[in-house]
Amino acid sequence: MIKKLRIKNFKGWQDTGPINMAPLTVFFGANSSGKSSIGHLLLMLKQTVDNPDRKTIIFSGNNTSPVQLGSLLDVIYHHDDKNKIEFEYLWDLEKPLKVKDIKFNKEYNGNILKFTASIGLRDRLTSEIEYFKYNLLNEKNDVLAVIMEKYQGKSSYLIKSENYDLIKNTGRFGEIGSPVRFYGFPETVVAYYQNADFVQALNLQHEKLFGSIYYLGPLRIKPQRLYSWSGSAPDSVGYSGENTVYAILAAQNRMINMGDKKRRKIFGEIIAEKLLDMGLIEEFELKPLGNERQTYEVKVRVKGSVDMVDLPDVGFGISQVLPVLVQLFYAPANSIIIMEQPEIHLHPKAQALLADVMIDAINAKEDGKDRNIQLIVETHSEHFLRRLQRRIAEDAISNEQIAAYFANTTVNPTSLDMLQINIFGDIVNWPQDFFGNEMEEIAAQSLAALKKRKKGNGW
């Protein structure tokens, strides 16, 4: 789980400031306020980690990647090639990382990693790492740090460490080599130093972090009438929800419960129940066409109807929210799920109820263990936020499990303001015109109604 994040000189953000993350982290703001860019930075890094070209420092994307951001110059703040994109994030490790220094008979243990990097342009087309740094931490202090940075004015690199003595192998001279992507120590570092084996473990932990990130975009693919399933299990529902039905089929034997002392339910039952709770359908059915075929159809029955119909024949909102619901419970334990506008095409009540589903997702257990899911959500929905506030007041979720931020464009440069939500669900620093001025609308309506009544009565 990502605990903290900070971004500088990326797209519209000169500096986001420190972002304290929670199991449910939500970003609000007007259109083009920059709230999506925070997730896009993480997705750009993810697709770079996944890119097979180890020499590519930053992969900004193509038509098969989560995001397509153009050249590095396109995403540098103010398109100023003198600016450096800087970012840092701190995350929990699933298991403590132990670094054994055989040379000095010491052991270093940490369960938190912090990564910091700076990326600039060598020329207008070529990106290069200025430096990156890993800090291994525990709950009490900084255990050790190791840095790879560029020589002043050169394109070669050196390695430095803090609270750890790197010992050079006898006879090793020359250059260390270049970084692997934006985060990786090259293999030559291990050969160059007697006690630097642990840097490969740092690389691996970084790759594991980004391997745990899943993304669902703001526009989901239209549903089909028939689905042919090969029997394989997709990694996720896909960036556009294209694997949603296949994920349901692959997870049909999984059992999940919504928290302590709650009954375990099969995966498909959970999805149907959530659609029903949100008032979107009365029945949901996924069934094969015949015993011999691997072709399936999705049938639903909506309120006020007695007939089961194909998914494409019902309201668009159902097909748009179905990938959201499936991804929330399909993702494996310790996943980080990034979602843009999960409430799109839903009516206000369903938007509020979607907040309840997300609370269930972060509280859910599987095989008797917490799933430890983190949700990073970009939304426009006031109803979603109001439901979260209500659930905090009702103790269905604690205010510490939610972090909410508002992209404030009334200042220059844009600031990212944390909403301070107390234990009663109150936002004590409610931003001006956060969701528009409700009282202004009521007053304007009342004034217009009064004028109309006067005119009708001949006043």
SULKA-V534622 format. One record per backbone hydrogen bond with DSSP energy under -0.5 kcal/mol. CO is the residue of the C=O (numbers start at 0). NH is the residue of the N-H. If there is no record, write none. Layout:
BEGIN
co->[CO,CO]
nh->[NH,NH]
END
This chain:
BEGIN
co->[0,2,3,4,5,6,7,8,8,9,11,12,13,17,18,18,22,22,23,24,25,26,27,29,33,34,34,35,36,37,38,39,40,41,42,43,44,45,46,51,52,53,54,57,59,61,66,70,71,71,74,75,76,78,79,80,83,84,85,86,87,88,89,89,90,95,96,96,97,98,98,99,100,100,100,105,107,109,110,111,112,113,114,115,116,117,117,118,119,124,125,125,127,129,130,131,132,133,134,134,135,135,136,136,140,140,143,144,145,146,147,148,150,155,156,157,159,161,163,165,166,168,170,178,179,179,183,185,186,186,187,188,191,192,195,196,196,197,197,198,199,200,201,202,203,204,205,206,207,208,209,211,213,215,217,226,226,231,236,236,237,238,239,240,242,243,244,245,246,248,250,250,253,254,255,256,258,264,265,266,267,268,269,270,271,272,273,274,274,275,282,284,286,287,293,294,295,296,296,297,298,299,300,300,301,308,309,310,314,314,315,316,317,318,320,321,322,323,324,325,325,326,331,334,335,335,336,336,337,338,338,340,342,346,347,348,349,350,351,351,352,353,354,355,356,357,358,359,363,364,365,368,370,373,374,374,375,376,376,377,379,380,381,382,383,384,385,386,387,388,389,390,390,391,397,398,400,402,403,404,405,405,406,406,407,407,414,414,416,417,418,418,419,419,421,425,425,426,430,432,435,435,436,437,438,439,440,441,442,443,444,445,446,447,448,449,450,451,452,453,454]
nh->[91,20,89,18,87,15,85,10,76,12,13,9,8,19,4,20,24,374,402,376,404,378,406,32,37,37,38,39,40,41,42,43,44,45,46,47,48,49,50,53,55,180,56,59,68,64,68,74,74,75,10,78,79,80,82,120,85,118,7,116,5,114,2,3,112,97,98,109,99,100,107,101,103,104,105,100,98,96,92,136,90,134,88,132,86,129,130,84,127,126,121,122,119,149,117,147,115,145,113,136,142,143,110,111,137,142,135,161,133,159,131,157,153,150,175,148,146,144,165,167,193,171,172,180,182,183,179,188,189,190,191,192,168,195,198,199,200,200,201,202,203,204,205,206,207,208,209,210,211,211,212,335,337,339,219,228,295,233,242,243,240,216,220,243,246,247,248,249,250,251,253,266,266,366,264,364,261,255,269,270,271,272,273,274,275,276,277,279,280,278,300,298,296,289,228,288,226,286,298,310,284,308,281,282,304,299,312,313,317,318,319,320,321,322,324,325,326,327,328,328,329,330,334,373,213,337,338,375,215,340,377,343,345,350,351,352,353,354,354,355,356,357,358,359,360,361,362,363,370,256,368,365,333,336,24,376,338,26,378,340,381,384,385,386,387,388,389,390,391,392,393,395,396,394,400,401,23,25,418,27,407,416,29,408,410,414,407,416,405,419,403,420,421,427,424,421,427,429,433,435,434,437,440,441,442,443,444,445,446,447,448,449,450,451,452,453,454,455,456,458,457]
END
